[in-house]
Amino acid sequence: MENRNKFIGEILIEITKNLDISETMREKAVKSYNAVGNWIGEGDFSNDVRVLPQGSFALGTVIRPITDKEEYDIDLVCLLNDGQILGNSSLKNLVGDRLKEHELYNKMLKEEGKRCWTLEYDEFHMDILPSVPRYEQYNPPISSEIRLTHKEDSGLYTERYSNPYLYKKWFENQMSNVLKRAVEAYASEKSLTIDDVPTYKVRTPLQRSIQILKRHRDIYYSEKSEIRKKSAPISIVITTLAAQAYANQDNVYDALEYILDNMEKYIEIRNGEYWIQNPVVPDENFADKWNIDPTKKQEFATWLEQAKHDILLPNIRLEGIHNLSSILESSFGKNIVRKTMETHGERIRKMRSEGDLKVSTLNPSGVSSGENKTKDTKIKDHTFFGK
């Protein structure tokens, strides 16, 4: 069982590598949001504007869209550090009006969202959240809570609060043991200091597990009705529950198994209402919409059971890679899985040609990466693997 889980875990890791945002795309996004921050900062209303990544881009859990027609979603905080006196509507519209003053950004700007302004680029879109420090100036870790504005259906602007900085720190703490080792390994490989390695540069089993869960959700709902799509579990719910359930497992399969079995335990009932507490802003309930529309809670439960079946593969017999491939394709998409299997097959062929591939009598797949030294025997070279 241990080797079975390890083998599936290796395949899932390969899938997440193909789901990840490329370094080129990441650099393009960073360059683009820095340019947006500079433009806003040159406006008359503030001399201290900071554009900070939040969400999956900052946490290292961003995933590729299902089709090339869709775009990466880049979530940003636009912090006006000197804007504490701004009212809710003024805060929101100052940022929007400044973007409209730019000839190119005005063309890229979508209709005002409830909380964000969105710029449409060719391969990604930026959701820009106008905000100010809730109390004194933004100075993490001493002071990092922000005030943002929410536009109600009535048109009224109301205030909300968040703390992306502390959420990221909380997220990192949930995987602290594994993250430390991953950062140290990356720093050593790249000849960097540990402090020079941001979280998004490495991938722990928790980060990869969340990528797998979000991809499964996207594929699962891709062919559902529009009504059901609107009730699909949102990323912050999946991320928060997964991070709470994670217990620093080293293997991706083991992490997913534990997360899927335990994430429901962190859904509370308070005064008859569902609660998924923001771990760093206690008054914020990530499940607030479940109490308005109960079908959202039902959809979460339905998706979770499907994810357990599809991702943990309880009934699979690993007699050949083709069997595994066809099962995974229905859960993660044909193109991603086929690319993954091609990469995996090429790696095995290379190891075989170099004499490094081993077969383990303990491994139901018949194939090992060479890391398991128990009862391993060299395999002779042949040319028919994967054909």
C-alpha positions as CSV (number, residue, x, y, z in Angstrom):
1,M,0.0,0.0,0.0
2,E,2.8,2.4,0.9
3,N,4.5,1.9,-2.5
4,R,1.1,2.2,-4.3
5,N,0.5,5.5,-2.7
6,K,4.0,6.7,-3.4
7,F,3.6,5.8,-7.1
8,I,0.2,7.6,-7.5
9,G,1.7,10.5,-5.5
10,E,4.6,10.8,-8.1
11,I,2.0,10.9,-10.9
12,L,0.0,13.5,-9.1
13,I,3.2,15.6,-8.6
14,E,3.8,15.4,-12.4
15,I,0.2,16.6,-13.0
16,T,0.7,19.6,-10.7
17,K,3.9,20.5,-12.6
18,N,1.9,20.7,-15.8
19,L,-0.9,22.7,-14.0
20,D,1.6,25.2,-12.7
21,I,2.0,28.7,-14.0
22,S,5.2,29.0,-16.0
23,E,8.1,31.1,-14.9
24,T,7.7,33.2,-18.0
25,M,4.0,33.8,-17.3
26,R,4.7,34.6,-13.6
27,E,7.4,37.2,-14.6
28,K,5.0,38.7,-17.1
29,A,2.3,39.0,-14.4
30,V,4.7,40.5,-11.9
31,K,6.0,43.1,-14.4
32,S,2.4,44.0,-15.3
33,Y,1.2,44.5,-11.8
34,N,4.2,46.5,-10.9
35,A,3.4,48.8,-13.8
36,V,-0.2,49.1,-12.7
37,G,1.1,50.0,-9.2
38,N,3.4,52.7,-10.6
39,W,0.6,54.2,-12.6
40,I,-1.8,54.4,-9.7
41,G,1.0,55.7,-7.4
42,E,1.6,58.6,-9.8
43,G,-1.9,59.9,-9.3
44,D,-2.6,63.0,-7.2
45,F,-4.3,61.2,-4.3
46,S,-1.4,59.2,-2.8
47,N,2.3,59.0,-2.9
48,D,2.5,55.5,-1.2
49,V,0.7,52.9,-3.3
50,R,1.6,49.2,-3.0
51,V,0.3,46.5,-5.2
52,L,0.7,43.1,-3.5
53,P,-0.2,39.6,-4.7
54,Q,-2.7,37.6,-2.7
55,G,-4.6,34.4,-3.1
56,S,-3.3,31.5,-5.1
57,F,-0.6,33.6,-6.8
58,A,1.0,34.4,-3.4
59,L,0.4,31.0,-1.9
60,G,1.8,28.9,-4.7
61,T,-1.4,27.2,-5.6
62,V,-2.3,28.8,-8.9
63,I,-3.4,26.4,-11.6
64,R,-3.6,26.4,-15.4
65,P,-7.1,27.1,-16.9
66,I,-8.9,24.1,-18.5
67,T,-8.7,25.5,-22.0
68,D,-6.4,28.0,-23.8
69,K,-9.4,30.2,-24.3
70,E,-9.6,30.8,-20.5
71,E,-7.2,32.9,-18.5
72,Y,-5.1,32.7,-15.3
73,D,-6.6,34.6,-12.4
74,I,-4.2,37.0,-10.7
75,D,-5.5,38.4,-7.4
76,L,-3.9,41.7,-6.2
77,V,-4.3,44.1,-3.3
78,C,-3.9,47.8,-4.3
79,L,-3.1,49.4,-0.9
80,L,-3.3,53.2,-0.6
81,N,-1.1,53.5,2.5
82,D,-2.0,57.1,3.1
83,G,-5.7,56.7,2.4
84,Q,-7.2,55.9,5.8
85,I,-9.6,58.9,5.7
86,L,-11.1,57.8,2.4
87,G,-14.8,56.7,2.5
88,N,-15.9,53.4,1.0
89,S,-17.1,54.7,-2.4
90,S,-14.2,57.2,-2.7
91,L,-11.6,54.4,-2.1
92,K,-13.2,52.1,-4.8
93,N,-13.7,54.8,-7.4
94,L,-10.3,56.6,-7.0
95,V,-8.6,53.4,-8.1
96,G,-11.1,52.8,-10.9
97,D,-10.9,56.4,-12.2
98,R,-7.1,56.4,-12.2
99,L,-7.1,53.2,-14.3
100,K,-9.5,54.8,-16.7
101,E,-7.1,57.7,-17.2
102,H,-4.6,55.3,-18.8
103,E,-5.3,54.8,-22.5
104,L,-4.4,51.1,-22.5
105,Y,-5.8,50.2,-19.1
106,N,-9.1,51.9,-19.9
107,K,-9.5,49.6,-22.9
108,M,-8.6,46.5,-20.7
109,L,-10.9,47.5,-17.8
110,K,-14.0,45.4,-17.2
111,E,-17.2,46.6,-15.6
112,E,-16.8,47.3,-11.9
113,G,-17.0,44.3,-9.7
114,K,-18.4,44.0,-6.2
115,R,-14.9,44.5,-4.6
116,C,-12.4,44.6,-7.5
117,W,-11.5,46.3,-10.7
118,T,-10.4,43.8,-13.4
119,L,-7.9,44.3,-16.1
120,E,-8.0,41.8,-19.0
121,Y,-4.7,40.8,-20.5
122,D,-4.1,38.3,-23.3
123,E,-3.3,35.3,-21.0
124,F,-4.5,36.4,-17.6
125,H,-6.7,38.9,-15.9
126,M,-5.9,40.9,-12.8
127,D,-8.5,41.4,-10.0
128,I,-7.3,44.6,-8.3
129,L,-8.7,45.1,-4.8
130,P,-8.6,48.8,-3.6
131,S,-7.8,48.9,0.1
132,V,-6.3,51.1,2.9
133,P,-4.8,50.1,6.2
134,R,-7.5,49.5,8.8
135,Y,-5.7,51.3,11.5
136,E,-2.3,52.9,11.2
137,Q,0.0,52.6,8.2
138,Y,0.6,49.2,6.7
139,N,3.7,47.8,8.4
140,P,3.7,44.0,8.6
141,P,4.0,42.1,10.8
142,I,3.1,44.8,13.3
143,S,0.1,46.2,11.4
144,S,-1.2,44.3,8.3
145,E,-5.0,44.4,8.5
146,I,-6.7,46.2,5.6
147,R,-10.1,47.8,4.9
148,L,-11.7,47.2,1.6
149,T,-15.0,48.1,0.1
150,H,-17.9,45.9,-1.0
151,K,-20.6,47.2,-3.4
152,E,-24.0,45.8,-2.5
153,D,-26.7,45.0,-5.0
154,S,-28.4,48.2,-3.9
155,G,-25.4,50.2,-5.0
156,L,-24.4,51.0,-1.5
157,Y,-20.6,50.7,-0.6
158,T,-19.9,49.0,2.7
159,E,-16.6,48.2,4.4
160,R,-15.0,44.8,4.9
161,Y,-11.8,43.8,6.4
162,S,-9.1,41.3,5.5
163,N,-5.5,40.4,6.2
164,P,-3.8,38.7,3.2
165,Y,-0.4,39.1,4.8
166,L,-1.3,37.2,8.0
167,Y,-3.3,34.6,6.0
168,K,-0.2,33.8,4.0
169,K,1.8,33.5,7.2
170,W,-0.9,31.2,8.7
171,F,-0.9,29.1,5.5
172,E,2.9,28.7,5.6
173,N,2.7,27.7,9.3
174,Q,0.3,24.9,8.5
175,M,3.1,23.3,6.4
176,S,6.0,24.6,8.4
177,N,8.1,21.4,8.7
178,V,7.8,20.5,5.1
179,L,8.1,24.1,3.8
180,K,11.4,24.5,5.7
181,R,12.9,21.5,4.1
182,A,11.6,22.5,0.6
183,V,13.0,26.1,1.0
184,E,16.4,24.8,2.2
185,A,16.6,22.4,-0.7
186,Y,15.7,25.1,-3.3
187,A,18.1,27.6,-1.7
188,S,20.9,25.1,-1.9
189,E,20.1,24.2,-5.5
190,K,20.0,27.8,-6.7
191,S,22.8,29.0,-4.4
192,L,20.5,31.4,-2.6
193,T,19.9,32.3,1.0
194,I,16.8,31.0,2.7
195,D,15.3,34.5,3.0
196,D,15.6,34.9,-0.8
197,V,13.2,32.0,-1.5
198,P,9.5,33.1,-1.5
199,T,6.7,30.5,-0.8
200,Y,5.5,30.5,-4.4
201,K,8.9,29.3,-5.6
202,V,8.6,25.9,-3.9
203,R,5.9,23.3,-3.9
204,T,5.0,21.3,-0.8
205,P,2.5,18.4,-0.7
206,L,0.0,20.9,0.7
207,Q,0.4,23.3,-2.2
208,R,0.2,20.4,-4.7
209,S,-2.8,18.9,-2.9
210,I,-4.7,22.2,-3.2
211,Q,-3.8,22.4,-6.9
212,I,-5.1,18.9,-7.5
213,L,-8.3,19.6,-5.6
214,K,-8.9,22.8,-7.5
215,R,-8.2,21.1,-10.8
216,H,-10.6,18.3,-10.0
217,R,-13.3,20.8,-9.1
218,D,-12.8,22.7,-12.4
219,I,-13.0,19.5,-14.4
220,Y,-15.9,18.1,-12.4
221,Y,-18.0,21.3,-12.9
222,S,-16.9,22.0,-16.5
223,E,-19.8,19.9,-17.9
224,K,-22.4,20.7,-15.3
225,S,-25.3,23.1,-15.7
226,E,-24.7,26.8,-15.3
227,I,-26.8,26.7,-12.1
228,R,-24.5,24.0,-10.6
229,K,-21.4,25.8,-11.8
230,K,-22.4,28.9,-9.8
231,S,-22.6,26.7,-6.6
232,A,-19.2,25.0,-7.1
233,P,-16.9,25.2,-4.0
234,I,-14.8,28.4,-4.1
235,S,-11.0,28.3,-3.9
236,I,-10.7,30.0,-0.5
237,V,-12.9,27.4,1.1
238,I,-10.9,24.5,-0.4
239,T,-7.6,26.2,0.5
240,T,-8.6,27.0,4.1
241,L,-10.1,23.6,4.9
242,A,-7.2,21.7,3.2
243,A,-4.6,23.7,5.1
244,Q,-6.4,23.1,8.4
245,A,-6.6,19.4,7.7
246,Y,-3.0,19.0,6.5
247,A,-0.6,17.2,8.9
248,N,2.8,17.8,7.2
249,Q,2.8,14.6,5.2
250,D,5.7,14.2,2.9
251,N,3.9,12.2,0.2
252,V,1.2,14.0,-2.0
253,Y,-1.1,11.0,-2.0
254,D,-0.9,10.6,1.8
255,A,-1.5,14.3,2.2
256,L,-4.6,14.2,-0.1
257,E,-6.0,11.1,1.6
258,Y,-5.7,12.8,5.0
259,I,-7.1,16.1,3.8
260,L,-10.1,14.6,2.1
261,D,-10.9,12.5,5.1
262,N,-10.6,15.4,7.6
263,M,-11.4,18.7,5.9
264,E,-15.1,18.5,6.7
265,K,-14.3,18.5,10.4
266,Y,-13.3,22.2,10.2
267,I,-16.8,23.3,9.0
268,E,-18.6,24.6,12.1
269,I,-22.2,25.2,13.0
270,R,-22.8,28.5,14.9
271,N,-26.3,29.5,15.9
272,G,-27.6,27.3,13.2
273,E,-25.3,28.7,10.5
274,Y,-22.4,27.2,8.6
275,W,-19.1,28.7,9.5
276,I,-15.6,28.4,8.0
277,Q,-13.7,31.0,9.9
278,N,-11.0,33.1,8.3
279,P,-8.1,31.9,10.6
280,V,-6.7,35.5,10.8
281,V,-9.9,37.6,10.7
282,P,-12.2,35.8,13.2
283,D,-15.3,37.8,12.1
284,E,-15.1,36.7,8.5
285,N,-17.0,33.6,7.5
286,F,-15.9,32.0,4.2
287,A,-19.1,29.9,4.2
288,D,-21.5,32.9,4.5
289,K,-23.1,32.2,1.1
290,W,-23.9,28.7,2.2
291,N,-26.4,30.1,4.7
292,I,-28.0,32.2,1.9
293,D,-28.0,29.5,-0.7
294,P,-28.0,25.9,0.9
295,T,-27.3,24.3,-2.5
296,K,-23.7,25.6,-2.1
297,K,-23.2,23.4,0.9
298,Q,-24.8,20.5,-0.8
299,E,-22.5,20.9,-3.8
300,F,-19.5,21.0,-1.5
301,A,-20.5,17.7,0.0
302,T,-21.2,16.1,-3.4
303,W,-17.9,17.3,-4.8
304,L,-16.0,16.1,-1.8
305,E,-17.3,12.6,-2.1
306,Q,-16.6,12.5,-5.8
307,A,-13.0,13.8,-5.1
308,K,-12.4,11.0,-2.7
309,H,-13.4,8.5,-5.2
310,D,-11.6,10.0,-8.2
311,I,-8.4,11.2,-6.5
312,L,-7.7,8.4,-4.0
313,L,-8.5,5.7,-6.6
314,P,-9.6,3.1,-4.0
315,N,-10.4,0.4,-6.5
316,I,-7.6,0.8,-8.9
317,R,-5.3,-2.1,-9.7
318,L,-1.9,-0.8,-10.8
319,E,-1.3,-3.4,-13.4
320,G,-0.3,-0.9,-16.1
321,I,0.1,2.8,-16.7
322,H,-2.6,2.9,-19.4
323,N,-5.3,1.9,-16.8
324,L,-4.2,4.7,-14.5
325,S,-4.0,7.2,-17.3
326,S,-7.6,6.7,-18.5
327,I,-9.0,7.0,-15.0
328,L,-7.0,10.2,-14.3
329,E,-8.1,11.8,-17.6
330,S,-11.7,11.9,-16.5
331,S,-10.7,13.8,-13.3
332,F,-7.9,16.1,-14.5
333,G,-8.4,16.5,-18.2
334,K,-7.1,14.6,-21.2
335,N,-4.3,16.9,-22.3
336,I,-2.8,17.4,-18.9
337,V,-2.8,13.7,-18.1
338,R,-1.4,12.6,-21.4
339,K,1.4,15.1,-21.2
340,T,2.1,13.9,-17.7
341,M,2.3,10.3,-18.8
342,E,4.5,11.1,-21.7
343,T,6.9,13.0,-19.3
344,H,6.8,10.1,-16.8
345,G,7.4,7.5,-19.5
346,E,10.3,9.5,-20.9
347,R,11.9,9.8,-17.4
348,I,11.6,6.0,-17.0
349,R,13.1,5.3,-20.4
350,K,16.0,7.7,-19.6
351,M,16.6,6.0,-16.2
352,R,16.4,2.6,-17.9
353,S,19.0,3.5,-20.5
354,E,21.3,4.8,-17.8
355,G,20.9,1.7,-15.8
356,D,19.3,3.5,-12.8
357,L,15.8,2.0,-13.0
358,K,14.8,-0.6,-10.5
359,V,11.9,-2.9,-10.0
360,S,10.7,-3.5,-6.5
361,T,8.9,-6.7,-5.3
362,L,7.1,-4.4,-2.8
363,N,5.8,-2.0,-5.5
364,P,2.5,-3.0,-7.1
365,S,3.3,-0.8,-10.1
366,G,6.4,-2.7,-10.9
367,V,8.3,0.6,-11.3
368,S,10.3,2.7,-8.8
369,S,12.2,5.9,-9.1
370,G,15.2,4.3,-7.4
371,E,14.5,6.0,-4.1
372,N,13.2,2.8,-2.5
373,K,16.2,0.6,-2.0
374,T,14.4,-2.4,-0.5
375,K,14.5,-5.6,-2.5
376,D,15.3,-3.8,-5.7
377,T,16.7,-5.5,-8.9
378,K,18.2,-4.0,-12.0
379,I,15.9,-4.1,-15.1
380,K,17.4,-4.9,-18.5
381,D,17.0,-2.4,-21.3
382,H,14.1,-2.8,-23.8
383,T,12.3,-0.6,-26.2
384,F,8.6,-1.4,-25.8
385,F,7.8,0.5,-22.6
386,G,4.7,2.7,-23.0
387,K,3.9,1.4,-26.5
